[in-house]
């Protein structure tokens, strides 16, 4: 409800995008984007924190910001609080989601 015509919803799932689009009954150019953000998070961050991969998917699907902008922002903001390993894992999570998101 509330998704405008031509809009896109991003879902954290292993299901294919066509199935999600059908299940949500998306019409009028509305699209479904899917990404296994939890799986990516578990593999890269070793914790179920899908928010970071979801940002990568959001960037790819919407074009609101570039992958480089996200990576630069992560390095700047996380560099003040986290180890290099944590920063690298978050960057890897964003990049994987950016590359793996699927849209129908």
C-alpha positions as CSV (number, residue, x, y, z in Angstrom):
1,X,0.0,0.0,0.0
2,X,1.3,3.5,-0.8
3,X,3.9,2.5,-3.4
4,X,3.5,4.9,-6.3
5,X,3.2,3.8,-9.9
6,X,6.7,3.1,-11.2
7,X,8.0,2.7,-7.7
8,X,10.2,-0.1,-6.4
9,X,10.1,-2.1,-3.1
10,X,13.3,-3.7,-2.0
11,X,12.9,-7.0,-0.1
12,X,15.4,-8.9,2.0
13,X,14.8,-12.4,0.7
14,X,16.2,-15.3,-1.2
15,X,13.1,-15.5,-3.3
16,X,13.2,-14.6,-7.0
17,X,12.0,-11.1,-7.9
18,X,9.2,-12.3,-10.2
19,X,7.8,-14.3,-7.3
20,X,7.9,-11.4,-4.9
21,X,6.4,-9.1,-7.5
22,X,3.5,-11.6,-8.1
23,X,3.0,-12.2,-4.3
24,X,2.8,-8.4,-3.7
25,X,0.5,-8.0,-6.8
26,X,2.6,-5.2,-8.1
27,X,1.2,-3.5,-11.2
28,X,1.4,-0.1,-13.0
29,X,5.1,-0.3,-13.4
30,X,5.8,-1.0,-9.8
31,X,8.8,-3.2,-9.4
32,X,10.2,-5.6,-6.8
33,X,13.9,-5.8,-6.0
34,X,15.3,-8.7,-4.0
35,X,18.5,-9.2,-2.2
36,X,19.6,-11.7,0.3
37,X,20.9,-9.0,2.7
38,X,20.8,-11.2,5.7
39,X,22.9,-13.9,3.9
40,X,25.4,-11.3,2.7
41,X,25.6,-9.9,6.2
42,X,26.2,-13.3,7.8
43,X,29.0,-14.0,5.3
44,X,30.7,-10.7,5.4
45,X,29.9,-9.2,8.8
46,X,29.4,-12.5,10.6
47,X,26.2,-11.1,12.1
48,X,22.6,-10.6,10.8
49,X,22.8,-6.9,10.1
50,X,21.1,-6.5,6.8
51,X,21.0,-2.7,6.9
52,X,24.4,-2.3,5.3
53,X,23.8,-4.6,2.4
54,X,20.4,-3.0,1.9
55,X,22.1,0.4,1.3
56,X,24.0,-1.2,-1.6
57,X,20.8,-2.5,-3.1
58,X,19.1,0.8,-2.6
59,X,21.9,2.6,-4.5
60,X,21.8,0.2,-7.4
61,X,18.0,0.2,-7.7
62,X,17.4,3.9,-7.3
63,X,20.5,5.6,-8.4
64,X,20.1,8.0,-5.5
65,X,23.8,7.8,-4.8
66,X,26.8,5.9,-6.3
67,X,28.6,3.0,-4.9
68,X,31.7,5.1,-4.6
69,X,29.8,7.7,-2.5
70,X,28.6,4.9,-0.1
71,X,32.1,3.4,0.2
72,X,33.7,6.8,0.9
73,X,31.0,7.6,3.5
74,X,31.5,4.2,5.2
75,X,35.3,4.7,5.3
76,X,35.0,8.2,6.8
77,X,32.3,7.5,9.4
78,X,33.3,4.0,10.4
79,X,37.0,5.0,10.4
80,X,36.4,6.9,13.6
81,X,34.9,4.0,15.5
82,X,35.8,0.7,14.1
83,X,38.8,-1.5,13.1
84,X,39.9,-1.8,9.5
85,X,38.5,-5.3,9.4
86,X,35.0,-4.1,10.4
87,X,35.2,-1.3,7.8
88,X,36.4,-3.7,5.1
89,X,33.6,-6.2,5.9
90,X,30.9,-3.4,5.7
91,X,32.3,-2.2,2.4
92,X,32.3,-5.8,1.1
93,X,28.7,-6.2,2.2
94,X,27.6,-3.0,0.3
95,X,29.5,-4.0,-2.8
96,X,28.1,-7.5,-2.9
97,X,24.5,-6.3,-2.5
98,X,25.0,-3.6,-5.2
99,X,26.2,-6.4,-7.6
100,X,23.7,-9.1,-6.6
101,X,20.4,-7.2,-6.3
102,X,17.8,-8.4,-8.8
103,X,14.8,-6.4,-10.1
104,X,11.5,-7.5,-11.7
